[in-house]
């Protein structure tokens, strides 16, 4: 396989609203095709906002760059092909055949906003904490946190003894 560069963050353009689906599809391809040595991380940059709806304060996650996903990878012919041909991806930012990586400073600035929020959240919610589910079909149920995945922004909670996989923004600490 031809190596075009070293490990760097690249920006891929997706159909609007497909960012998380693209991330999930790419993660599946990395796992099933053994691409962990060339595709290292896939991130949909998010930030936290507080909004008031019907008199209730709610914390929501918003995409920092709707329509874009960041991929930390080594670009070679195969990795480029896999990413470019993932359902929902419309292309790399930069030249179509020669994607342009983010500078380390750009990547750091974008990712540290997300990392800072993850660190803040990890200080708020811990395993065995009680949480209230604030959205979804189990809204208003109280649950116990059993697992936390900071990178994927997901957690597993027990609701009436049954494990449920949720996004961070679907719960609040009781």
Secondary structure as GFF3:
##gff-version 3
##sequence-region A 1 174
A	DSSP	beta_strand	8	14	.	.	.	ID=ss1
A	DSSP	alpha_helix	19	33	.	.	.	ID=ss2
A	DSSP	beta_strand	39	43	.	.	.	ID=ss3
A	DSSP	beta_strand	46	53	.	.	.	ID=ss4
A	DSSP	beta_strand	56	63	.	.	.	ID=ss5
A	DSSP	beta_strand	68	73	.	.	.	ID=ss6
A	DSSP	alpha_helix	77	84	.	.	.	ID=ss7
A	DSSP	beta_strand	89	92	.	.	.	ID=ss8
A	DSSP	alpha_helix	104	124	.	.	.	ID=ss9
A	DSSP	beta_strand	130	133	.	.	.	ID=ss10
A	DSSP	beta_strand	142	149	.	.	.	ID=ss11
A	DSSP	beta_strand	154	159	.	.	.	ID=ss12
A	DSSP	beta_strand	162	167	.	.	.	ID=ss13
A	DSSP	three_ten_helix	168	170	.	.	.	ID=ss14
A	DSSP	beta_strand	171	173	.	.	.	ID=ss15
###
